[in-house]
Amino acid sequence: MNTLYKTTFLGLLLLQNAAWASADLPEIIIEQSFSLSSGDTLAEALEEKTPLKGSTLYGAMHALNKKYRLSRLKNGQSFKVSYALPEDSPIIKNISFETPDHHSVSVNMSKDGITASKEKIKLFESKSIAIGSIDSSLYKSAVDAGLPENLIPAFINLFSWDVDFTREIRKGDTFKITYMQMLDSDGKIRDNGPILAAAITARGKPLDAYRFFTGAKYDYFNGKGEALRKSLLRTPLDVVRVTSHYNPRRKHPVLGYTKAHKGTDFGAPRGTPIKASGDGVIERANRYGSFGNYIKIRHTGSYKTAYAHLKGFARGIRAGKRVKQGQIIGYVGTTGRSTGPHLHYEVHKNGRQVNPMKVALPKTRLPKKKLASFKGQVSKMVALWNTEEQKTIQLADQKSAL
């Protein structure tokens, strides 16, 4: 570039910059998305991840806190923030987030002041179906069939009274699940559940479950109208891996001689939550010889359950405390005479230890006046499964024809 051209170009550039400087330029709006890190408050996260500072920021926090208590925010909560970049300092335009109970919370700032709002996100119900057969594992097969991961424990729990998932599930066993999904106006999935109906074949034995409102609450019943919920759970852990079965003549792994093993051992990582198998009252929750940390619960009728080798007890667990089925009472450990982290679980009937995996548990039925309505609901669910299976067969036929 020669000297004359260079001088002319620079002169034009200076004139152009001067014109820009004298004009009223629009604000530059910056939008950011971020999530809370462990231990951070929203104000701290904004100061760290954006240029926002000072009293204006804390004024926005105060307005937000009136609509939703910010101390309830959890690690990983996502946010959106927008702000303007004038010459002197950034100005907040909007901060917004969505709560776990499907509300949209936001604060807007303008020359007229600060306005905060909290609005319920309108959601729409949609039924979804997952149908498949078990290949390598129930968990993987269910995910492959489209069942959301957070519903797999609920699916297992439905049949946990009747199925030993460590021994009675085989390759080729089938399952069907109808569950509810909540969609927003854009069709985005906002939430999954509950399970509306489910069926599984375990070692050739068909089992089913249907969600039904009894007039007092929702519960699950099989196709005959019998309640799936029994007085006791078969397995008081979500992680189910039996390391030692009930055996009156087992060789003890520590003592080395034959000693009756009057319970079931579930191997699980240290700290895994342990659930109360049924409603009842805690008889003891303390250190108990070779059992280590130990809980015993008295249930209605003639049943008691015991939980041994715990790492520790859940908050508030003590003798005399009333607990509900499924309530967390302690955590897997290896206290007492133990070779590794596991739960030793016992069921006592009429004062005698029985096999937790085989003991017969009492059933309750829907009253006759509810059966007709229930049977009608079951028919609709079965029809949905049949339609979905027919679609799958037709799709397979079309693929094979290509």
N, C-alpha and C positions, 0 to 999 in steps of 0.2 A: 504494500500500500504506500503510494507516494506521500510526501509531506503535505501537499495541498489538500488531497483527498482526506487524509487523516484529520487535519484541522477542521475541515468542513463537517466531517462526520461527528466529531466531538462537540462542535458547536451546536449542531442540530439536537444531539442527545441531551445537552444541558438545557436547551430551550424546552424540549419535551418534558424533562424532569421537572422543570419549573412550573409548567402547565399542570402536570399531575398534582404537584404539591398544593397548588392553589385551588384545585377542584375538591368537592366534597366526596370523598371515596367511601364506598360501602364498607361496613364492618367485615372483618375476616372472622368467620365462625369456625371454630374448631370443635369436632365431636370426638369423644373418646369412650371406649368401653373397657371396663376392668372388673376384677373380682377382689373381694376382701381376702387378705392373707391372715393366717392364724395370729390372733392377738391384736389385730389392728381395729381401730374404730374407723367409721366412715370419714370423719374429718381428717384423721391421720393419713388415711389412704389417699384422699384428695390432695392433701399437701405434698405427699410424696410423689404422686404420679401425674399431677397437673401443676400448672403455675399458680393455682388459686391459693390465696392466703388471706389472713386478716379477719377483721370484724364482719365483713360481708359474707365470708364463708361460714362463720359461726352463726350468723343470722339465718342463713339458709338451713343449717343443721337444727336450729331451734324451731323453725317452722315445720320441718319434716318430722321432728320428734313429737309434735303435737298430733300428727296424723298417724304415726306408727312409731312405737318405742324402739329407738335405734339400738338399745342394749340387747334386743332380741335377735339382731342380725347375726348370722352364722358365718363361719369360715367358708369361703367359696361363693358367697352371695354376689351376684353380678349387678353392675350398675351401668348407666349411661349418663354422660355429662356433656353439656355443650357450653361454650363460653366464647366471648368476643375478644379480639386482640386489637384494641385501639393503641395509640402511641404511648400512653402512660402506663396502664396496668390492665390485666385481663378482667373481664366482667362476666360473672356467672349469668347464663341464660336459663339453663334447665338442668336439674338432676332428677333422675327417675330410676325406679327399680320395681320388680314384681315380687310379692310376698309368697311364701309357701302355700298360703290359703287362697291364692289366685286373686289378689288385689293389685292394682297398679297405683303406686305412690309416687308423687312428683312434687317438685317445687319449681316455680317459674319466677324469674326476677325481671323487672322492667323499670322504666322511669316512674311508673305509678306505684311501685312497691313490690313486696314479696307475696306470692300466692301459693299455698300448698293445697294438695288435694289427695284424696284416697278414693278409688272407685273399684267396684267389683268387676272383674273381667267376665264378660258373658261367655259361658261355655255351653257346648252342645254335646249330648250323649250319643255315642256310636258303639254298636256291638262289633267286636272282632272275634275271630275264631282261629285257633291254632290246632292243627291236626297232624299227627306224625306217629312214627314208630321209633322205638329206642334202638340206637346203634351202639355207640361206644359208652354213652352214659345218658341218664335221664336229663341231666342239666343241659348238656350240649344239644341233645336232640330237641328239647323244648325250645331252646334259643333258635336253633335252625328252623323250627316250625313257625317262628315268629312271636313266641310268647316273650313279653318283656321280662328281663332278668329279675326285676323287683317283685314279680308275681310268682316266681318259682317256689320260694319258701312257703307262700300261702297255698299253692297247689299241693305241695308235699304235706303240709299240715292238715289239709282236708281229709287225707286218708291215713294219717299217722296213727289213728286208733286201730286200724285194721291191717295195715301193711308194714312189714319190716323191710324198709327200703334198702337195707344192707344185704339182704339175702333173697328177697322175693321178686326182685326186678331182673328181668332177663332180656337179652338181645332179641328183638322182634316183638316185645310187648308194645301195645299201642296206647295212645292217649288222645283225648279230645277236650278242648277247653274253650269255653265262650266267656269273654270278659268285656267289661265296659272300658271305653276310652273316652276322655273328655277332650273335645276339640274347640279351638277358638274360631272366630269368624273367618279367619284365613285358612282354616283346615289344619292348623298346626296342632300336634298332640301336646296337650298340657299336663295330662295325668293319666295313669292307668289304674284299673281296678274299680270295683271289686270283681272277683270271679263270680260269674252268674251260674255257670254249670260246668261240670267236669266229669270225665270218665276215664278210667284206666283199666287195662288188663294186666294183672300181675300173676305170672305163672298159670295163665289160662283162666284165671278167676276174674270175671268182670265186676267192677265197682263203679258206682256213679254218685254224684253229689249235685244238689240243686239248691240255690239260694232262695229262701222263701220268707216272707214277712208273716210272723205268727200272730200279729196283733199287738205284741209287746216289743218285739225286736226281730232283726233278721238273723236267721240261722240256716244251717245246711242239713238237708235230709236226702236219703237215698230214694230211688224210684218208688219204693214201697211206703214212703212216708216215715221211715225210721230216722231218728236224729243221728247224724254222724258223730256229734260231740258226745263222748263218753265221759264217765266220771274221772277217768285218768288218761293221760297221754301215754302212748307206747314209748315215745322217745322224748326226753326233756331237753334235747339240744337240737339246734338247726343243722349243725354239722354232725352227720350220722355215720360213724364208722365203728362197728363193734370189734373190739380187740379181744374180748373174752366173754363167752356166753354163760348163762346159768348152767352150772355143772356140779352135781353133788359129789363128784370124785375127781376134781381137777388137781393136777400137781401144782402147788403154789410156786410162782416164779421167784419169790424171795426166800421162803422157808425151805423149798426143795422137797417137801414131802406132800403126800396126798391130803388135801384139805378141801372140804366142800366150799364151792363158790356160789353163794346163794344170792346172786344178783347178776347184772349185765354191766360190762365195762365198755364205755364209749371213749375211744381215743379222739382227742381234739386239742388244738393249740391252747397253751396256757392263756387264761383270761377269757376263753369263750363263755358267753353268758349261759347260765343254767336256768331253766324255767320250772316253776312249780307244776307238777303233773296234774293237779286238780285243785279245786277250791278246798280250803281247810285251815287249820290252826297249827302253827309251829309248836311242836313239843320241846324241841331243843335245837340250839344253834350255837355250837361251841366246839372246843377241841375234845375229841373222843378217842383216846387210845390210838390203835393202829389205823383207824379210819381218818386220822388227821382232823381237819376242819370238817364238821359234820352237821347236816340238817335233817331233822325228822319231822314230817307233817302228818297230822291226823285228819283224815277226810271223813265225809259222811259215810254212814254204814259201817262196814267192818274193815275198811282199807286204811293203810298207812304207807307212806313212801319215805325212803331214806336216800341221802345224797352224800357221798364221801370223797375225801382227798381234795377238798376245795382249796383254791388259792386264798379265797376270802369270801365274805358275805356281802350281799347288796345292802345299800343304805337302809336302815330301819328294820332289818331282819333280826328278830330276836324271839325268844320263847314267849308264847302268848299272842304273837302277832297273827292276824288273820290275813291270808293270801288268796289270790284268785288264780285260776288255771291260766298258765302262760306267763304269769308275772315272773320277772327276773328275781331270783333269790340268792344267787351266788355265781362264782366263776371257776372254771376248770383250773385245777392245780395238780400238785403232786405231793401234798402233805401226808404225813403218816407213813405207813408201810406201803411204798409205791415205787414202781420202777420207771415211771415217766408220767407226763401230764395226761390225765384221763378222769372221767367221772365213773365212780362205782355207784350204780343205781339199783335200789331194792324196792320190791313191792311186798307188803305184809298183808295177808288176809286172815282175819280172825286170829291174829297173833303169830301166824306162821309165814315164813318167807316162801314166796311162790315165783315162778318164772315170769318176769315182767313182759316177755315177748309173747307169751301164750295164755296168760290168765284171761278168762272170759270176763268181759266187762258188760254191765247192764245196759239195756237199750230203752230209749223212750220213743214214743210215736206221736205223730200229729193227731189231734182229736178228729173224730169222724166229720164234724161239720166243716173242717178245713180241707179235707182230702180232695173234694171235687175241684176246688180252685187250684190246689197244688198239682193235681194230675193234669189239668189243662195247661198249666205252665210248663210241666215236664214235656208234654206233647209238642209244644212250640219249640222248645230247645232241641229235642230230638230231630224235628223236621229241619231245623237250621243246619244241624250236623249232616243230615242226609243230603241236603242240597249242596253243601260245601264239598262233601265227598264225591258227589256226582260231577261237580265242576272239575275236581282234580282228575277224575278218571277220563273225562272228555279231553282235558288238556293233554294228559299223557298219551291218549290215542292220536291226537292231532300231531304231537311231536314225533311219534313213531311212524306216522304216515309220510312225514317229510323226507 
